[in-house]
């Protein structure tokens, strides 16, 4: 018996041919990808400086660096420091290099860290480049998440959407740390009405600028949530504060989202980045308190299993087991595929493999269920049926 998959030659190599009975006919929507100008730039000098600040904080737990002088590999957390105060970060002259690298200077010695794929020579990912990645992976639509490390993106996403109709859906960006939430509600409205973004991306990491004194269920945010409600858009939540104690920091935000989602049952939400941060998921798994939130009708989850299992062999049997448990616990209609491209393409698997993790593997899912995870659920949430 020949159990090898059918293959076809496409000119540059061979690719798997899905049997007609297993072929997913509906559009594939990646709810987690990025386009951006060169890192460390922004709409003004202050935004560029803040972007670099966020990047240094974002990479505080990176463990591998190279000494620039001779290329010697250094296995040490050179950017970590004994505090969660973002203003207490050591002055290491954090700056952008080339080929996916950031550079720092510590005690007069220059180091670089590979925090993005080497293929990003100028540390940018313009829309046409991302479309080329999507075409190879057979992804139809990319949903653009909008962390502040990527710069000021609301207008940029609008330009990309207009230049490439039907390929991108932007998530609006606000200044989570700003005290004047009336101004942020106006920023959100402009991002949606003028620039055409279809959801709000809300990250707890920028709350570090207020020393983490704010909580997402504080009444100060009510004007923002009311604007979300008025605009009839979902919120995509990033719950990892990257504190020294990442478990405690994450679980604190989970408790806040529990209270928030209970108080706002009419606002749809998505827990991004594969639900639990990759840095702690092997320590805590997916806690029952998180599953309880996901069982609410208005809360969904981004599936990002390859990010959780990069040290294991593709197609990540352990990740498939976790995904099956999620399907059993909360239902397949709550799950949406995300890739985190172009970051993921260098550290976990290829873009096509991230789609095929579900499209080809995960045999516990029917063809219809795969179609839901790979696009149907996202299309319904973001009203992309047309």
C-alpha positions as CSV (number, residue, x, y, z in Angstrom):
1,X,0.0,0.0,0.0
2,X,1.4,3.4,-1.0
3,X,0.6,5.9,1.8
4,X,2.8,8.7,0.4
5,X,1.0,11.9,-0.3
6,X,0.3,13.0,-3.9
7,X,2.9,15.6,-5.0
8,X,3.2,18.0,-7.9
9,X,6.2,19.8,-9.3
10,X,5.6,23.6,-9.4
11,X,8.9,24.7,-11.0
12,X,10.8,25.5,-7.9
13,X,10.3,22.2,-6.1
14,X,7.6,19.8,-5.1
15,X,4.4,20.5,-3.0
16,X,1.7,18.3,-1.6
17,X,-1.6,18.0,-3.4
18,X,-4.6,17.8,-1.2
19,X,-7.1,15.1,-2.1
20,X,-10.3,16.7,-3.4
21,X,-12.2,15.4,-0.4
22,X,-9.8,17.1,2.0
23,X,-9.4,20.4,0.1
24,X,-10.4,23.5,1.9
25,X,-12.3,25.7,-0.6
26,X,-13.0,28.7,1.7
27,X,-10.6,31.6,2.1
28,X,-7.7,31.2,4.5
29,X,-7.4,34.1,6.9
30,X,-4.3,34.6,9.0
31,X,-5.4,36.7,12.0
32,X,-1.8,37.5,13.2
33,X,0.7,39.0,10.7
34,X,2.5,42.2,10.3
35,X,3.6,44.9,7.9
36,X,5.8,47.8,9.0
37,X,8.3,50.4,8.1
38,X,11.8,50.2,9.4
39,X,11.9,49.5,13.2
40,X,12.7,52.5,15.3
41,X,11.0,55.0,13.0
42,X,7.6,56.6,13.6
43,X,5.4,59.5,12.9
44,X,7.7,61.8,14.9
45,X,10.9,61.7,17.0
46,X,9.1,60.9,20.2
47,X,7.3,57.9,18.7
48,X,10.5,56.6,17.3
49,X,12.2,56.9,20.6
50,X,9.3,55.2,22.4
51,X,9.3,52.4,19.8
52,X,13.0,51.7,20.6
53,X,12.2,51.7,24.3
54,X,9.4,49.1,23.8
55,X,11.8,47.0,21.7
56,X,14.4,46.9,24.4
57,X,11.7,46.0,27.0
58,X,10.3,43.4,24.6
59,X,13.7,41.7,24.3
60,X,14.6,41.7,28.0
61,X,14.4,37.9,28.3
62,X,16.4,37.1,25.1
63,X,19.2,34.7,26.0
64,X,21.5,34.7,23.0
65,X,23.7,37.5,21.7
66,X,26.8,37.8,19.5
67,X,29.8,40.0,20.2
68,X,30.0,42.2,17.2
69,X,33.8,42.4,17.1
70,X,34.5,38.7,16.5
71,X,31.1,37.0,16.2
72,X,31.5,35.1,19.5
73,X,28.1,33.7,20.7
74,X,27.2,34.9,24.2
75,X,24.5,32.9,26.1
76,X,23.4,35.5,28.6
77,X,20.4,37.6,29.3
78,X,22.3,40.9,28.6
79,X,19.2,43.1,28.6
80,X,17.4,41.8,31.7
81,X,17.4,43.9,34.9
82,X,16.0,43.4,38.4
83,X,12.8,45.5,38.0
84,X,9.6,45.8,36.1
85,X,10.0,49.6,35.8
86,X,10.5,50.3,32.1
87,X,12.2,53.6,33.0
88,X,14.9,51.7,35.0
89,X,16.1,49.8,31.9
90,X,19.9,50.1,31.6
91,X,21.2,52.5,29.0
92,X,22.7,50.1,26.4
93,X,22.2,52.4,23.4
94,X,19.6,50.0,22.0
95,X,19.5,50.6,18.2
96,X,18.5,48.9,15.0
97,X,21.0,47.2,12.7
98,X,20.4,45.1,9.6
99,X,19.4,41.6,8.8
100,X,16.9,41.3,11.6
101,X,19.3,42.4,14.3
102,X,19.2,44.9,17.1
103,X,22.5,46.2,18.5
104,X,23.5,47.2,22.1
105,X,26.6,48.5,23.8
106,X,27.5,47.2,27.2
107,X,30.6,48.2,29.1
108,X,32.0,49.5,25.9
109,X,31.5,46.2,24.0
110,X,29.1,46.1,21.0
111,X,26.7,43.1,20.8
112,X,23.9,42.2,18.4
113,X,20.8,40.1,19.0
114,X,18.9,38.2,16.3
115,X,15.3,39.3,17.2
116,X,13.8,39.1,13.7
117,X,14.5,36.9,10.6
118,X,17.8,37.6,8.8
119,X,15.8,38.2,5.5
120,X,14.6,41.5,6.8
121,X,17.8,43.3,5.7
122,X,16.5,46.8,6.5
123,X,14.2,45.7,9.3
124,X,11.0,46.5,7.4
125,X,8.3,44.4,5.9
126,X,6.4,46.4,3.2
127,X,2.9,45.2,2.2
128,X,4.0,43.7,-1.2
129,X,6.6,41.6,0.6
130,X,4.0,40.2,2.9
131,X,1.6,39.5,0.0
132,X,4.4,37.5,-1.6
133,X,4.7,35.4,1.6
134,X,0.9,35.0,1.7
135,X,0.8,33.8,-1.9
136,X,3.3,31.1,-1.3
137,X,1.5,29.9,1.8
138,X,-1.9,30.2,0.0
139,X,-3.2,32.7,2.6
140,X,-5.9,34.9,1.2
141,X,-6.2,37.6,3.9
142,X,-3.8,38.9,6.5
143,X,-5.1,40.5,9.7
144,X,-2.6,43.0,10.9
145,X,-2.0,43.1,14.6
146,X,-0.6,46.4,15.8
147,X,1.9,46.2,18.7
148,X,3.7,49.5,19.3
149,X,7.1,48.0,18.5
150,X,6.0,48.2,14.9
151,X,5.5,51.9,15.0
152,X,2.6,54.2,14.3
153,X,0.4,52.0,12.0
154,X,-3.2,53.2,11.7
155,X,-2.7,55.2,8.6
156,X,-0.1,52.8,7.2
157,X,-2.6,49.9,7.4
158,X,-5.2,52.1,5.7
159,X,-2.8,52.8,2.8
160,X,-2.0,49.1,2.5
161,X,-5.7,48.1,2.4
162,X,-6.5,50.6,-0.3
163,X,-3.4,49.7,-2.4
164,X,-4.1,45.9,-2.1
165,X,-7.9,45.5,-1.9
166,X,-9.0,42.3,-0.2
167,X,-5.6,41.2,1.1
168,X,-5.3,43.0,4.5
169,X,-7.5,43.8,7.5
170,X,-6.0,46.2,9.9
171,X,-6.5,46.3,13.7
172,X,-6.5,49.8,15.1
173,X,-3.8,51.0,17.5
174,X,-4.4,53.3,20.5
175,X,-2.1,54.7,23.2
176,X,-3.1,52.3,26.0
177,X,-1.0,54.2,28.6
178,X,-2.7,57.6,28.0
179,X,-4.8,58.9,30.8
180,X,-7.1,60.9,28.6
181,X,-9.2,58.1,27.2
182,X,-11.5,60.5,25.4
183,X,-8.6,61.3,23.1
184,X,-8.0,57.6,22.6
185,X,-11.6,57.0,21.7
186,X,-11.3,59.7,19.0
187,X,-8.0,58.1,17.8
188,X,-9.9,54.7,17.6
189,X,-12.8,56.3,15.7
190,X,-10.4,57.8,13.1
191,X,-8.5,54.6,12.7
192,X,-11.8,52.7,11.9
193,X,-13.8,55.3,10.0
194,X,-11.0,57.1,8.1
195,X,-8.4,54.3,7.7
196,X,-10.8,51.3,7.5
197,X,-9.4,49.2,10.3
198,X,-11.8,46.5,11.5
199,X,-10.9,45.9,15.1
200,X,-8.9,47.2,18.1
201,X,-5.6,45.7,19.2
202,X,-5.1,46.3,23.0
203,X,-1.7,45.3,24.6
204,X,-1.0,45.4,28.3
205,X,2.7,45.8,27.8
206,X,2.6,49.6,27.1
207,X,0.9,50.0,30.5
208,X,4.4,49.7,31.8
209,X,4.7,53.4,30.9
210,X,2.3,54.0,33.9
211,X,4.1,51.5,36.1
212,X,1.4,48.9,35.6
213,X,-1.0,50.8,37.8
214,X,-3.8,50.6,35.2
215,X,-6.1,47.6,34.8
216,X,-8.1,46.8,31.8
217,X,-11.4,46.7,33.8
218,X,-10.7,50.2,35.3
219,X,-13.5,52.7,34.7
220,X,-11.1,55.1,33.1
221,X,-11.2,52.9,30.0
222,X,-15.0,53.0,29.7
223,X,-15.0,55.8,27.0
224,X,-12.8,53.6,24.9
225,X,-14.9,50.5,25.4
226,X,-18.1,52.5,24.6
227,X,-16.5,53.6,21.4
228,X,-15.7,50.0,20.5
229,X,-19.3,49.1,21.2
230,X,-20.5,52.0,19.0
231,X,-18.2,51.0,16.1
232,X,-19.2,47.3,16.5
233,X,-15.7,46.0,16.3
234,X,-13.9,43.2,18.2
235,X,-10.9,43.7,20.6
236,X,-7.8,41.6,20.2
237,X,-6.0,41.3,23.5
238,X,-2.3,40.8,24.2
239,X,-2.0,39.9,27.8
240,X,1.7,39.3,28.3
241,X,3.2,42.2,30.3
242,X,6.8,40.7,30.1
243,X,7.3,41.3,33.8
244,X,10.1,39.5,35.6
245,X,7.4,37.1,37.0
246,X,5.6,36.4,33.7
247,X,3.3,33.9,35.2
248,X,2.0,36.2,37.9
249,X,1.8,39.1,35.4
250,X,-0.2,37.0,32.9
251,X,-2.6,35.6,35.5
252,X,-3.2,39.1,36.8
253,X,-4.4,40.2,33.4
254,X,-6.4,37.0,32.9
255,X,-8.3,37.9,36.1
256,X,-8.9,41.4,34.7
257,X,-10.2,40.1,31.4
258,X,-12.4,37.7,33.3
259,X,-14.1,40.6,35.0
260,X,-14.1,42.7,31.8
261,X,-15.6,40.1,29.6
262,X,-18.3,39.4,32.1
263,X,-19.2,43.1,32.3
264,X,-19.1,43.6,28.5
265,X,-20.8,40.5,27.1
266,X,-21.8,42.4,23.9
267,X,-18.2,43.1,22.8
268,X,-16.4,40.2,21.0
269,X,-12.8,39.5,22.1
270,X,-9.9,37.5,20.9
271,X,-7.0,36.3,23.2
272,X,-4.0,36.5,20.8
273,X,-0.6,34.9,20.6
274,X,-1.8,31.4,21.2
275,X,-3.6,32.2,24.4
276,X,-0.7,31.6,26.8
277,X,2.7,33.2,26.2
278,X,5.2,30.7,24.8
279,X,7.7,31.5,27.6
280,X,5.4,30.1,30.3
281,X,3.0,27.7,28.5
282,X,5.1,24.6,29.3
283,X,5.1,25.7,33.0
284,X,1.4,26.4,33.4
285,X,-0.3,24.9,30.4
286,X,-3.7,26.6,29.6
287,X,-5.2,27.3,33.1
288,X,-8.8,26.5,33.8
289,X,-9.4,30.2,34.5
290,X,-8.5,31.0,30.9
291,X,-10.6,28.2,29.5
292,X,-13.6,29.5,31.6
293,X,-13.2,32.9,29.8
294,X,-13.0,31.2,26.4
295,X,-16.3,29.4,27.1
296,X,-18.1,32.7,27.1
297,X,-20.0,33.5,23.9
298,X,-18.0,36.7,23.2
299,X,-14.5,35.4,23.6
300,X,-12.3,33.7,21.0
301,X,-8.7,32.4,20.8
302,X,-5.9,32.7,18.3
303,X,-4.3,29.3,17.5
304,X,-0.5,29.7,17.3
305,X,0.7,26.2,18.2
306,X,4.0,26.2,16.3
307,X,5.2,29.0,18.5
308,X,4.8,26.8,21.6
309,X,6.7,23.7,20.3
310,X,9.7,24.9,18.2
311,X,12.1,22.5,19.9
312,X,9.9,19.5,18.9
313,X,9.7,17.9,15.4
314,X,7.2,19.3,12.9
315,X,4.2,18.8,12.8
316,X,4.3,19.2,16.5
317,X,2.3,16.2,17.8
318,X,2.3,17.8,21.3
319,X,0.8,21.0,19.8
320,X,-1.8,18.9,18.0
321,X,-2.8,17.3,21.3
322,X,-3.2,20.7,22.9
323,X,-5.3,21.9,20.0
324,X,-7.5,18.9,20.2
325,X,-8.0,19.5,23.9
326,X,-9.0,23.1,23.2
327,X,-11.5,21.9,20.6
328,X,-13.0,19.5,23.1
329,X,-13.1,22.1,25.9
330,X,-14.3,25.2,24.2
331,X,-15.4,24.2,20.7
332,X,-13.8,24.6,17.3
333,X,-15.9,27.6,16.4
334,X,-13.9,29.6,19.0
335,X,-10.5,29.1,17.4
336,X,-8.7,31.1,14.7
337,X,-5.4,30.5,12.9
338,X,-2.6,33.0,13.3
339,X,1.1,32.8,12.2
340,X,2.9,35.9,13.6
341,X,4.6,36.4,10.2
342,X,7.2,37.5,9.3
343,X,8.7,36.9,12.7
344,X,7.7,33.2,12.9
345,X,9.3,32.3,9.5
346,X,12.8,32.2,11.0
347,X,12.2,30.7,14.4
348,X,9.4,28.2,14.2
349,X,8.6,26.9,10.7
350,X,7.8,28.2,7.3
351,X,4.7,30.2,6.6
352,X,3.3,27.3,4.5
353,X,4.0,24.8,7.3
354,X,2.2,27.0,9.8
355,X,-0.9,26.7,7.6
356,X,-0.4,23.0,6.9
357,X,-0.1,22.3,10.6
358,X,-3.9,22.6,10.4
359,X,-4.6,22.2,6.7
360,X,-2.7,18.9,6.3
361,X,-2.3,17.6,9.8
362,X,-4.6,17.8,12.9
363,X,-6.5,14.8,11.6
364,X,-9.0,15.0,14.5
365,X,-10.5,18.0,12.6
366,X,-12.9,17.4,9.8
367,X,-12.5,19.4,6.6
368,X,-15.3,21.7,7.6
369,X,-13.7,22.2,11.0
370,X,-10.4,23.0,9.5
371,X,-12.1,25.6,7.3
372,X,-13.5,27.2,10.4
373,X,-10.2,27.5,12.1
374,X,-8.3,28.6,9.0
375,X,-10.8,31.4,8.0
376,X,-14.4,30.8,8.6
377,X,-14.4,31.9,12.3
378,X,-12.4,35.0,11.5
379,X,-14.6,35.9,8.6
380,X,-17.6,35.8,10.8
381,X,-16.0,37.8,13.6
382,X,-14.6,40.5,11.3
383,X,-17.7,40.5,9.0
384,X,-15.6,39.5,6.0
385,X,-18.4,37.5,4.3
386,X,-18.4,40.0,1.4
